[in-house]
Amino acid sequence: LDVAGGSGVYSIIFCRQFPQLQSVVFDLPPILERTRKIIEREGLTDRVQVRDGNYFQDDFGSGLDAILLSNMLQTEGRQTCQMVLKKAFAALNPGGQILVHGIMPNADRTGPVQQTIFSVFMMLVFPEGEAYPGEEIIDWLHATGFVEGKKHPLPPPAFSSLVVARKPG
């Protein structure tokens, strides 16, 4: 499940890379109108589905092996982030993984420069937004019940990171 997956670009790329993969893009109905067209244009309607939903109100379903939260936690406050992680935990199968992608400054929020500037930008644009350090996200994941949380900085030119954790079982 790609929560707030927008255009579906990650689902499309992952399904192209892994032929056995099926994905669902979860987002607001007006956004998914365009997403459906992109998926159709890319010839992946048999493997990439869409599901109308609002992560503030709707659950994520159940029986999932993986959930991707890409560039969405940084637009929300801590309380909403933790609520989203709880919904993800509930939707995953035992052993399922959560992948949190985003721009993450270091633990004391003083660098690296690009990540710190981006965090200030999130604070200015979104009422409760902030680029959270990977360590803080891992703490939330562990408090939710996930295990083996680990941050993986992505190679240049990207200045984002991926936090991965697993639901026990």
C-alpha positions as CSV (number, residue, x, y, z in Angstrom):
1,L,0.0,0.0,0.0
2,D,1.3,3.4,-1.0
3,V,-0.3,5.8,1.4
4,A,-0.9,9.3,-0.1
5,G,0.7,7.9,-3.2
6,G,-0.3,10.7,-5.5
7,S,0.6,9.9,-9.1
8,G,1.5,6.3,-8.2
9,V,5.1,6.8,-9.4
10,Y,6.6,4.6,-6.7
11,S,4.1,1.8,-7.2
12,I,4.7,1.9,-10.9
13,I,8.5,1.8,-10.6
14,F,8.4,-1.0,-7.9
15,C,6.0,-3.1,-10.0
16,R,8.2,-2.7,-13.0
17,Q,11.3,-3.8,-11.0
18,F,9.5,-6.7,-9.2
19,P,7.2,-8.6,-11.6
20,Q,5.5,-10.5,-8.8
21,L,4.5,-7.3,-6.9
22,Q,1.0,-5.8,-6.8
23,S,0.4,-2.4,-5.3
24,V,-2.5,-0.2,-4.2
25,V,-2.2,3.6,-4.3
26,F,-4.3,5.1,-1.4
27,D,-5.1,8.8,-1.8
28,L,-8.0,11.3,-2.1
29,P,-10.5,10.8,-4.9
30,P,-9.6,13.9,-6.9
31,I,-6.0,12.9,-6.9
32,L,-6.7,9.4,-7.9
33,E,-8.7,10.5,-11.0
34,R,-5.3,11.5,-12.5
35,T,-3.5,8.5,-11.0
36,R,-5.8,6.1,-12.8
37,K,-4.9,7.7,-16.1
38,I,-1.2,7.5,-15.4
39,I,-1.4,3.8,-14.4
40,E,-3.4,3.0,-17.5
41,R,-0.9,4.9,-19.7
42,E,1.9,2.9,-18.1
43,G,0.1,-0.4,-18.9
44,L,0.0,-1.5,-15.2
45,T,-3.8,-1.6,-14.5
46,D,-3.5,-5.3,-13.8
47,R,-0.9,-4.8,-11.0
48,V,-1.4,-1.2,-9.6
49,Q,-4.8,-0.5,-8.2
50,V,-6.2,2.6,-6.5
51,R,-8.2,3.0,-3.3
52,D,-10.0,6.2,-2.4
53,G,-9.2,7.2,1.1
54,N,-8.2,9.9,3.5
55,Y,-5.6,8.9,6.1
56,F,-7.2,11.1,8.7
57,Q,-10.4,9.2,8.6
58,D,-10.0,5.8,6.8
59,D,-8.2,2.7,7.8
60,F,-5.6,1.1,5.5
61,G,-7.3,-2.3,5.2
62,S,-5.7,-5.5,6.3
63,G,-3.5,-8.3,5.1
64,L,-0.8,-6.1,3.7
65,D,2.9,-7.2,3.3
66,A,4.3,-3.7,3.0
67,I,3.3,0.0,3.4
68,L,5.1,2.9,2.0
69,L,4.8,6.4,3.5
70,S,6.8,8.6,1.1
71,N,7.1,12.3,1.8
72,M,3.9,12.5,3.8
73,L,4.9,12.4,7.5
74,Q,6.8,15.7,7.0
75,T,3.6,17.5,6.1
76,E,1.9,16.6,9.4
77,G,2.3,17.1,13.2
78,R,3.5,14.4,15.6
79,Q,0.1,13.3,16.7
80,T,-1.1,12.7,13.1
81,C,2.2,10.9,12.2
82,Q,1.8,8.6,15.2
83,M,-1.9,7.9,14.2
84,V,-0.8,7.0,10.7
85,L,1.8,4.6,12.0
86,K,-0.8,2.9,14.2
87,K,-3.1,2.5,11.2
88,A,-0.2,1.0,9.2
89,F,0.6,-1.4,12.1
90,A,-3.0,-2.6,12.2
91,A,-3.1,-3.2,8.4
92,L,0.1,-5.2,8.1
93,N,0.4,-8.9,8.3
94,P,2.8,-10.3,10.9
95,G,6.3,-9.8,9.5
96,G,5.1,-7.0,7.2
97,Q,7.3,-4.0,6.7
98,I,6.8,-0.3,6.8
99,L,8.9,2.0,4.7
100,V,9.0,5.7,5.6
101,H,10.7,7.8,3.0
102,G,11.5,11.5,3.4
103,I,13.9,14.2,4.0
104,M,15.3,13.7,7.5
105,P,17.7,16.0,9.4
106,N,20.1,14.6,11.9
107,A,18.9,13.9,15.5
108,D,19.7,17.4,16.8
109,R,18.2,19.1,13.7
110,T,21.3,21.1,12.9
111,G,22.2,19.5,9.6
112,P,22.9,18.5,7.0
113,V,22.1,21.9,5.5
114,Q,19.7,20.8,2.8
115,Q,17.6,18.7,5.2
116,T,17.5,21.5,7.8
117,I,16.4,24.1,5.3
118,F,13.8,21.7,4.0
119,S,12.5,21.2,7.6
120,V,12.1,25.0,7.9
121,F,10.3,25.1,4.6
122,M,7.9,22.4,5.9
123,M,7.2,24.4,9.0
124,L,6.4,27.5,6.9
125,V,4.1,25.7,4.4
126,F,2.2,23.2,6.6
127,P,0.6,24.2,9.9
128,E,2.2,21.3,11.8
129,G,4.8,20.2,9.2
130,E,8.4,19.4,10.0
131,A,11.1,17.1,8.5
132,Y,11.5,14.7,11.4
133,P,14.8,13.0,12.2
134,G,14.9,9.3,11.4
135,E,15.7,8.6,15.0
136,E,12.4,10.2,16.1
137,I,10.5,8.3,13.5
138,I,12.1,5.0,14.7
139,D,11.1,5.9,18.2
140,W,7.5,6.3,17.1
141,L,7.6,3.0,15.2
142,H,9.0,1.2,18.2
143,A,6.3,2.7,20.5
144,T,3.7,1.5,18.0
145,G,5.0,-2.0,18.2
146,F,7.3,-2.2,15.2
147,V,10.7,-3.8,15.6
148,E,14.1,-3.5,13.9
149,G,13.7,0.1,12.9
150,K,16.7,1.3,10.9
151,K,17.5,4.5,8.9
152,H,19.1,4.2,5.5
153,P,20.4,7.5,4.0
154,L,19.9,7.3,0.2
155,P,22.9,8.0,-2.0
156,P,23.5,11.4,-3.7
157,P,22.1,13.2,-5.5
158,A,19.1,12.4,-3.2
159,F,19.2,13.9,0.3
160,S,16.4,11.8,1.6
161,S,16.4,8.7,3.8
162,L,14.4,5.5,4.2
163,V,13.4,4.2,7.6
164,V,12.4,0.5,7.5
165,A,10.8,-1.4,10.4
166,R,8.9,-4.7,10.7
167,K,5.7,-5.8,12.4
168,P,6.7,-8.7,14.7
169,G,5.4,-12.2,13.9
